[in-house]
C-alpha cells in the first residue's frame, strides 16, 4: 500500500475530520481551511478543524448541545481523543471534561433514541 506524506495528503485528513463535525460541506471547508492556515502538523490541524466546525456549524445531533459539551463529545467521538487529550486541548481538567461529556450524553439520550439506525 502506498503511503503519502506531505501537505496535500493532510488536506484530506483535516477536511474529513471537519466534515464529520460540520453540518454541511461549506462549514467543513471553512473549518479545514482555517485549521490548515495555521501551518501546524496534521493532528493539531484536525483538532482545530473539528473545534471550529463544532463551534460554527455543528452536525446533528451535536447542534443541540452547549459548546462545552459539544466539544468534549465531538473530540472524543470524531478524533478518538481520550479525556486527558481533550482536557489539554480545551484547557480544563479531567473532571470538567468528564462532567461535560456526562451532561451532554444525558441531554442527547432522548434526542438520539428516536433517530433511525443506519
N, C-alpha and C positions, 0 to 999 in steps of 0.2 A: 504494500500500500504506500502511496506517495504521501509524504509529509510536507506540507507547505509551511513556510515561515515568512514572516515579514508583515508589513503594514497592510498590504492588500488582503491578506488572509484574515487579519484581525478585524477588518470591517465586517466580514460575515458573522463572526462570533459576537461582536458587540451589537450589531443590528439584531441578530437572533435573540439575544438576551432582552434587548429593549422591546422587541416585538411581543415577547411573552408577557411583558409587564404593561404594555400600552393597549389602549382601546382600539387603536387603528394604525394604519401604516404611516400616516402623517406624524402622529405622536411618536412613534418608534423612530422614524427618520430624524426628527428633531433631537430626540434624546441621544441617539447614536452619534449624530454629527457633533453635538456639544461635547460629548464624552471623548470622542476621538480628537477633538481640537485641543484637548489638554496635553496631548503628547505622552501620556502615561502608558505603562505597559498594559497588555490585554486584560489581565484580571481587574486592575483598577478601573480601566475604561468600562468594563462590563458592569461593575458595581455602580459607577457614576451614571451609566445609561439607564440601568434599572431604577435607580433612585429618582432620576429626572422624570422618567416615564410614569412612575408611580405617583410623583408629586403633581405632574401637569396633565396627564391623560391616562389615568389608571384603567386597567381592564376590569371587566365584570368577573367576579363579584367583589373584588377588592375596592372598587369605587365607592362602596357603601361604608367603608371604614374611615376613621380619622387617620391622618397621615402617619402618625407614630405607629399605630397598629399595622397599617398597610405596609409600611417599610419593613418592619420586623418579619411579618409573614411573607412578604414578597421576596426578600433577600434569602430567606430560608428555602422557600419553595422553588424559586426560579433559578437561583445560583447555588443552592445546596450549602449555604454558609451555615456554620454552627453558631451557637449562642455567643461564644467568645469573639468570633469574627464579626458578627453583627454588632455586638457591643462596641468593638473597636471602630467600626465604620460609622456608626451613628453617634458615637461619643457619649455612651451611658454605661452603666454597669450591667452585669449579667442578670441580676434580679429584675431590673427595669425591662430588659428585653423579654424575659420570660413572662412578666406581667402583661406586657403589650401583646405578646402572642396569645396568651390565655384569654385576654379580654377580646381580642379580635376574632379568635376562633369561636368564642361563645356568641359573639354578635353575628357571625356568619352562619352558624349552625342552622337556624331556621330558614335562612335565605337559600342555602345550597341544598337543603333537604328536598326542595321542590324542583330542583333542576334535573333535567333528563340526563341519564348516563349515556355517554358517547362511546 
